Amino acid sequence: MKLFLRLAIFLLLVALAGGAWLWREARLFLDTPAGQAGKQELFDVPQGARLGKIAEELEARGLVTSARNFVLLARWKKQENRLQAGRFALEGGWRPEQVLEALVNGKPVLQRVTVPEGLTWWQTGRLLEAEGLLRFEDFRAAVTDPAFLRHYGIPFATAEGFLMPDTYLLKPPDAPAAPDAAETAEAVAARKVRARAVAGRMIDNFWRKTAALWPDAGDRQGVAARPPAAKLKNWVTLASIVEKETGIPAERARVAGVYANRLGRGMLLQADPTVIYGLGPGFDGNLRRVHLDDAANPYNTYQRPGLPPGPICSFGAAALAAAIRPEQ
């Protein structure tokens, strides 16, 4: 009995000592800034990044003293799934709870948004609006403005196909958008300028990422490296169809070759994605025979010969490379 009592007391003392040690370690972690006070660091949180990976990067950058303890802190506060994506201004002199608060509830210096391949311009606009970066109507006005399109060398009625899919770091608005009735003229103008700037950045990114793909691009520089308008129209339109038809890299050149051969022989393209695009944002996902028979749809390649009037989505560089050099 005495042995059991002694053992129980010993285990209790060990537990108390362990608890005291853990409490001391926790307080030391929570109360100790990892870096120098006043020294600001820009820290990126990728979309969908794991908490453990973020914590490891914070430790490596000297923003917390322990990645493991930061993970435990986030889980203890039930905030492990609430970290925002974006670029944040963090200070080395902050305690871990301040760092966590900034990543969960703070306003990013730059907001990270991913625009995937295959979106139409209106889907891209809705995505950017959902992220709180701009208003859809301002984006629509920008990507359909003839002067804007001429400035960026786009030979179509919209910027469709030229809004390069990518992950962007964009500066969020300074304040949430006010109701229209409460907005000043200056606020409205700033909104429109912002939408044009975002669309322009995506188009600049298109020209930069495709510069090496155009034939003879190595012999030219800058604007001169862009192909003639007629070839540009054909290539980007075909690339957008390839993007919608397949997401498998190995198939892209073959799909482009099928359509190039049909064009060369004067056959109808008969591409479902072009018909769907012509139906617009209201398409309910069910392509019917009546849609395929509708010759009034300018994008109906079951009824109209040749390529449609323009691109039908944003596409990646791989789809464009396939369109320029299709499989024979």
C-alpha positions in Angstrom: 0.0 0.0 0.0 2.8 2.4 1.0 4.6 1.6 -2.3 1.5 2.3 -4.3 1.0 5.7 -2.4 4.6 6.6 -3.0 4.3 5.8 -6.7 1.1 7.8 -7.0 2.8 10.8 -5.3 5.8 10.4 -7.6 3.6 10.3 -10.7 1.7 13.3 -9.5 4.9 15.3 -8.9 6.1 14.3 -12.4 2.8 15.4 -13.9 3.0 18.7 -12.0 6.6 19.3 -13.0 5.7 18.4 -16.6 2.7 20.7 -16.6 4.8 23.6 -15.1 7.5 23.0 -17.7 4.9 23.1 -20.5 3.3 26.2 -19.1 6.7 27.9 -18.9 7.5 26.9 -22.5 4.1 28.1 -23.7 4.5 31.4 -21.9 8.1 31.8 -23.2 6.9 31.2 -26.8 3.8 33.5 -26.5 5.8 36.3 -24.9 8.9 36.2 -27.0 9.1 38.1 -30.3 11.2 36.3 -32.8 12.8 39.3 -34.4 13.7 42.9 -34.2 11.0 45.4 -33.2 10.1 47.8 -36.0 11.6 45.6 -38.7 8.8 44.9 -41.3 8.8 41.8 -43.4 6.5 41.1 -46.4 5.2 37.5 -46.0 3.3 35.6 -48.7 0.6 33.0 -47.9 -0.2 31.0 -51.0 -3.8 30.0 -51.8 -4.6 26.6 -50.1 -1.2 26.4 -48.3 -1.0 24.0 -45.3 -0.7 25.5 -41.8 2.5 23.5 -41.1 4.2 24.8 -44.3 3.2 28.4 -43.4 4.5 28.0 -39.8 7.8 26.5 -41.2 8.3 29.6 -43.4 7.4 31.9 -40.5 10.2 30.3 -38.4 12.7 30.3 -41.3 12.0 34.0 -41.9 12.5 34.8 -38.2 8.9 35.8 -37.6 8.1 33.1 -34.9 10.5 31.2 -32.7 8.9 27.8 -33.3 6.9 26.4 -36.2 5.5 23.6 -34.1 4.3 25.9 -31.3 2.8 28.2 -33.9 0.7 25.3 -35.3 -0.3 24.4 -31.7 -1.3 28.0 -31.1 -3.5 28.2 -34.2 -5.2 24.9 -33.3 -5.8 25.9 -29.7 -7.5 29.1 -31.0 -9.4 27.1 -33.6 -8.0 29.2 -36.4 -5.9 26.6 -38.3 -8.3 26.8 -41.3 -8.9 30.6 -41.2 -5.5 32.0 -42.5 -6.0 34.2 -45.5 -4.1 34.1 -48.7 -2.1 37.1 -49.7 0.9 39.2 -48.9 1.1 40.6 -45.4 3.3 43.1 -43.7 4.5 41.5 -40.5 6.9 42.8 -37.9 9.7 40.9 -36.3 8.9 42.4 -32.9 5.4 40.9 -32.9 4.4 38.1 -30.5 3.1 34.9 -32.1 -0.5 35.8 -31.3 -0.1 39.1 -33.1 1.3 37.3 -36.1 -1.6 34.8 -36.1 -4.1 37.6 -35.7 -2.6 39.4 -38.7 -2.8 36.3 -40.9 -6.4 35.6 -39.9 -8.1 39.0 -39.6 -5.5 41.4 -41.0 -5.8 43.2 -44.3 -3.2 41.9 -46.8 -0.9 44.4 -48.4 -1.5 42.4 -51.6 -4.3 39.9 -52.1 -3.5 36.5 -53.8 -6.1 35.4 -56.4 -5.8 32.5 -58.8 -7.5 32.8 -62.2 -7.7 29.3 -63.7 -7.6 28.4 -67.4 -10.8 28.1 -69.3 -12.8 31.0 -67.8 -14.7 33.4 -69.9 -14.2 37.1 -69.4 -17.5 37.4 -67.4 -16.5 34.4 -65.2 -13.2 36.1 -64.5 -15.0 39.3 -63.6 -17.3 37.5 -61.2 -14.3 35.8 -59.6 -12.5 39.1 -59.0 -15.7 40.6 -57.7 -16.2 37.7 -55.3 -12.7 38.3 -54.0 -13.6 41.8 -53.2 -11.1 43.3 -55.7 -13.4 45.2 -58.0 -16.9 45.5 -59.3 -18.1 43.3 -62.1 -19.6 46.2 -64.1 -16.4 48.2 -63.9 -14.5 45.1 -65.2 -17.0 44.6 -68.0 -16.7 48.2 -69.0 -12.9 47.9 -69.2 -12.7 44.7 -71.2 -15.3 45.9 -73.8 -14.0 49.4 -74.2 -12.7 49.9 -77.8 -10.0 52.4 -76.8 -8.8 50.1 -74.0 -8.6 47.2 -76.5 -6.7 49.2 -79.1 -4.2 50.3 -76.4 -3.4 46.6 -75.7 -3.3 45.5 -79.3 -6.5 43.3 -79.1 -8.2 42.9 -82.4 -11.6 41.8 -81.0 -14.7 43.4 -79.5 -13.7 42.2 -76.0 -10.5 41.2 -74.2 -11.6 37.5 -74.2 -8.7 35.2 -74.5 -6.2 37.8 -73.4 -6.9 37.7 -69.7 -4.0 35.5 -68.8 -4.7 32.7 -66.4 -2.3 32.9 -63.5 -2.0 33.6 -59.8 -1.9 37.3 -59.1 -1.0 39.4 -56.1 -3.3 42.5 -56.3 -3.7 45.4 -53.9 -7.1 45.2 -52.3 -9.3 48.3 -52.2 -8.6 50.8 -49.5 -12.2 50.4 -48.2 -15.2 48.3 -48.9 -17.2 49.5 -51.8 -20.0 51.9 -50.7 -23.6 51.7 -52.1 -23.9 53.5 -55.4 -26.0 56.3 -53.9 -23.4 57.1 -51.3 -20.4 57.1 -53.7 -18.6 60.3 -54.6 -17.6 61.0 -58.2 -14.0 60.5 -57.2 -14.8 57.1 -55.7 -16.6 56.0 -58.9 -13.6 57.2 -61.0 -11.2 55.3 -58.8 -13.2 52.1 -59.1 -13.1 52.3 -62.9 -9.4 53.1 -62.9 -8.8 50.1 -60.6 -10.7 47.7 -62.9 -8.8 48.9 -65.9 -5.5 48.4 -64.1 -6.4 44.9 -63.1 -7.5 43.9 -66.6 -4.5 45.6 -68.1 -2.1 43.7 -65.8 -3.6 40.4 -67.0 -3.3 41.4 -70.6 0.3 42.5 -70.1 0.9 39.1 -68.5 -0.6 37.5 -71.6 1.9 39.3 -74.0 4.8 38.5 -71.7 4.1 34.8 -71.3 3.3 34.3 -75.0 6.2 36.3 -76.4 8.4 33.3 -77.0 5.7 31.3 -78.7 5.1 33.4 -81.8 7.0 32.2 -84.9 10.3 34.1 -85.4 9.8 35.7 -81.9 13.6 35.2 -81.3 14.4 37.7 -84.1 12.1 40.5 -82.8 11.6 42.5 -79.6 8.7 44.1 -77.8 5.6 45.0 -79.7 7.2 44.0 -83.0 7.3 40.4 -81.7 3.5 40.2 -81.9 2.1 38.4 -85.0 0.1 40.1 -87.7 -3.6 40.6 -86.7 -5.0 37.9 -89.0 -2.7 35.2 -87.7 -3.2 36.4 -84.1 -6.9 36.2 -84.5 -6.8 32.6 -85.8 -4.2 31.4 -83.3 -5.8 32.8 -80.1 -9.3 31.7 -81.2 -8.2 28.2 -82.0 -6.2 28.1 -78.7 -9.3 28.9 -76.7 -11.2 26.1 -78.3 -8.4 23.7 -77.6 -8.4 24.9 -73.9 -12.1 24.1 -73.6 -11.9 20.8 -75.4 -9.2 19.1 -73.3 -7.2 19.6 -70.1 -4.8 16.8 -70.9 -1.5 18.2 -72.1 -0.7 15.3 -74.5 -3.9 15.8 -76.3 -3.7 19.5 -77.1 -1.6 19.4 -80.3 -3.8 16.6 -81.6 -7.1 18.5 -80.9 -5.6 21.5 -82.5 -4.6 19.4 -85.5 -8.2 18.0 -85.9 -9.6 21.5 -86.0 -6.8 22.8 -88.3 -7.5 20.0 -90.7 -11.3 20.7 -90.7 -10.5 24.3 -91.4 -8.2 23.4 -94.2 -10.8 21.2 -95.9 -13.6 23.7 -95.5 -15.4 21.5 -93.0 -17.5 22.8 -90.2 -15.7 22.8 -86.9 -18.7 21.4 -84.9 -17.2 22.4 -81.6 -19.7 22.3 -78.7 -17.7 24.9 -76.6 -18.2 27.6 -79.2 -21.9 27.1 -79.3 -22.0 27.2 -75.5 -20.0 30.5 -75.4 -22.5 32.1 -77.9 -25.3 31.3 -75.5 -23.7 33.5 -72.9 -23.8 33.7 -69.1 -27.3 32.4 -69.1 -26.4 28.9 -70.4 -27.9 26.3 -68.0 -25.4 23.6 -68.6 -27.6 21.5 -70.9 -26.7 21.8 -74.6 -29.8 20.9 -76.7 -30.4 20.2 -80.3 -32.2 23.5 -80.7 -28.9 25.2 -79.7 -26.9 23.3 -82.3 -29.5 24.1 -85.0 -29.6 27.9 -84.2 -27.8 29.6 -87.1 -28.4 33.0 -85.4 -25.7 32.2 -82.9 -22.5 33.7 -84.3 -20.5 31.2 -82.4 -22.4 28.1 -83.7 -19.7 26.2 -85.5 -22.3 23.5 -86.4 -24.0 26.0 -88.7 -21.4 28.6 -89.5 -18.1 27.8 -91.4 -14.7 28.7 -90.2 -13.6 29.9 -86.8 -16.0 31.7 -84.5 -15.8 35.6 -84.3 -13.2 35.4 -81.5 -11.8 33.5 -78.5 -14.2 31.7 -76.2 -12.1 31.7 -73.0 -8.8 32.4 -71.4 -6.2 29.8 -72.2 -2.8 28.7 -71.0 0.5 29.0 -73.0 0.3 25.2 -73.8 -3.0 25.6 -75.6 -1.6 28.5 -77.6 1.6 26.5 -78.5 -0.7 23.7 -79.8 -2.7 26.1 -81.9 0.4 27.6 -83.5 2.0 24.3 -84.1 -0.8 21.7 -84.4 -0.2 18.0 -84.9 -0.1 17.2 -88.6 
